[in-house]
Amino acid sequence: MRVIRLPGWLRRKPANPDGRMSVMDHLRELRRRLIVVVIVVGLGAVLGWYLYPHVLDFLSKPYCHVPTKYRFINAADPNKCQLVYSGVLDGFTVRLKVSVITGMIFTSPLWLYQIWGFITPGLHKNERRYTFVFIITSTLLFAAGVVLAFVVLFKGIEAILQLSGSGTAALLTANAYITFVTLMLLVFGASFELPLIVVLANFAGVLSAKMLKKSQRMAVFLIFVFAAVATPTTDPFTMIAMAVPMVLLYEAAVIVATIHDRRKAARLAIEREAPHENDSVPSQIDPIPKQWKDRGADQWSDTT
């Protein structure tokens, strides 16, 4: 039977028990992880291609929720909500964009695992066991951000289109609208990963709980600045809807980091107080292992 071998750049290197890697090994590992992510997202995009009609109908709901006096109405079918496109390739571009975004959302646990796999060499052995917790937490946080973004879109798009007044109507192209919606979903989903990044940095020893507590006011200010810049809309409602949950999640991350640092300090204190062997005194080693003693002398063979 012929064994199929993966190319060298896709083969995983033997793990170093100390978690240390050279710069070139880090770059090779990053390249391998990125290639796996692209393949996984590509396979998810194939599924998104076939689910495109349902996904497009779902993404169009915030726009269709806008009162008819502020959006384009098809004279042939006034009750039908439609997005238009003007370019020849715009239809294909929209379908491709929606398929890729759908693939990213569906395969998020898989590519988040690749991110975790790239980070874990810098963590201790007892901290690498949180793989399952990381994947579940990151997926739930990303999904929560996407859901919140979709809820905000119902109010945000309506508020933006109403700014032009009742004498105008919006004729949104499918490409511009899908770009706006997907950007909102991705920004909200990615921003909700902030507390997880903070916790990972704390576990890796980069950020201490003391440092996080000291910079809490600055962190809250920067979160609001980020929300004001990252949100595509100009209304304060969308900014607050993103910033407030991020602040709460950040505070939760500070609490987790505080608990982790206290446990780490207690563990180090126990290790320092534990008696250490004197290197100048030879260790006492039993010449007969315990499992051999338990068998009994009558069961030993002549060669034992």
C-alpha positions, 0 to 999 in steps of 0.5 A, a space after each residue: 500500500 502506497 503511503 501519501 506524503 504531504 509536501 514538506 511545507 505542509 508537514 508539521 515539525 516535531 514539537 519542542 517540549 520547551 516550546 522554543 523555535 527559531 525565527 525561521 521555524 516561526 516563519 515556516 510555521 506561520 506559512 503552514 498555518 496560513 496555507 491551512 487557513 486559506 484551504 479551510 476558508 476556500 472549502 467553506 466558501 464552496 458551501 457558501 456559494 450554494 447557500 448564496 440565495 438564502 444568505 443574501 436574503 438574510 443580509 438584505 433584511 436590515 435594508 428591507 426593514 427601512 420604510 419604503 419612502 426612504 428606499 427604492 421601490 420597484 414599480 412592477 412589484 412594490 411589495 418586493 425589496 430588491 438590491 440593484 447592480 450596474 456593472 457586468 461583473 458586479 453580480 459575480 463579485 457580490 456572490 463571491 464576496 458573500 460566499 467567502 464571508 459565509 465560509 469564514 463564519 462557518 469554518 471559524 472554529 477551524 481557523 481559530 484553532 490554527 491561530 491557537 496552534 501558532 500561539 501555544 508554543 509560547 505557553 507552558 504545558 499546563 496552559 496548552 490544555 485550554 485548546 478546547 476552551 479557546 476554540 469554544 470561547 473565541 467562536 462564541 465571542 465572534 458569533 456574539 459580535 456578528 449577532 450584535 452587528 446584525 441587530 445594530 444594522 436594523 437601526 443604523 441603516 434606517 437612521 443613516 437613510 433617514 438623514 437625507 430627508 423624506 424627499 429622497 430615496 436610496 438606490 443602493 447597489 448590491 456591491 456597496 450594500 454587501 460591502 457595508 454589511 459584511 464590514 460591519 459583521 467582521 468588525 464587530 466579530 473581530 472586536 469581540 475577540 479583544 478580551 480573549 487576546 488580553 487573556 492570552 497575553 496574560 497567560 503568556 506573561 506579556 500582560 500582567 493583571 497589575 498592568 491591566 488594572 493600571 491602564 483601565 481608564 486608558 483602555 476604556 478611552 481607546 475602546 471608544 476611539 476604536 469603536 468610533 473609527 471602526 464602525 462604518 456608520 456615523 451615528 453614535 448609536 452604533 459606536 455605543 453599541 460596539 464600545 459598551 460590550 467591548 468595555 464589559 468584556 475587557 473588564 471580564 478579561 481583567 478579572 480572569 487575568 487577576 485570578 490567573 496571576 494569583 494562582 500563578 503566584 501561589 504556585 510559585 510560592 509553594 515551589 519556592 518553599 518546597 525542599 530541594 535535593 542537595 546535589 552533593 548527596 547521592 540519591 538513594 535508588 532501590 535496586 529492585 523496582 517496586 513492581 518486581 517486588 510485588 510479583 514475588 521472588 517465586 515468580 522471577 525467572 532465572 534471568 531476572 
